[in-house]
Amino acid sequence: MPIYILLSKLSQQGIQTLKSNPDRLHEVNRDVEELGARVLHQWATLGEFDFVSVVDAPDTSTIARISVALGSRGSTRIETLPALTIDEFVGTLSY
């Protein structure tokens, strides 16, 4: 399945939700699965983004639906990036 990187930044509402319910992170990952994808890896980060998630999804439409569904809750802003392995990337250069 294609891999996507989701860069998430919490809103003030998201920070308050996380502080009162830290398990919400796991619940969001289950929501992602219910929407048709799977979180492979996830890190909390310091800096511009609060979380980096590596997600596999069957197609771009699925990951777009997930990004909109999660973003519409008002607790986070998500930047979604398609990702290629180095071998996939090198393969695109061989023509």
LINBELKA-V75034 format. One record per run of one state. SS is the DSSP state (~ for helix, > for strand, _ for the rest). FROM is the first residue (numbers start at 0). TO is the last residue. If there is no record, write none. Layout:
# LINBELKA-V75034
{{SS & FROM & TO} {SS & FROM & TO}}
This chain:
# LINBELKA-V75034
{{_ & 0 & 0} {> & 1 & 9} {_ & 10 & 10} {~ & 11 & 19} {_ & 20 & 22} {~ & 23 & 33} {_ & 34 & 35} {> & 36 & 43} {_ & 44 & 49} {> & 50 & 56} {_ & 57 & 58} {~ & 59 & 70} {_ & 71 & 74} {> & 75 & 82} {_ & 83 & 84} {~ & 85 & 92} {_ & 93 & 94}}
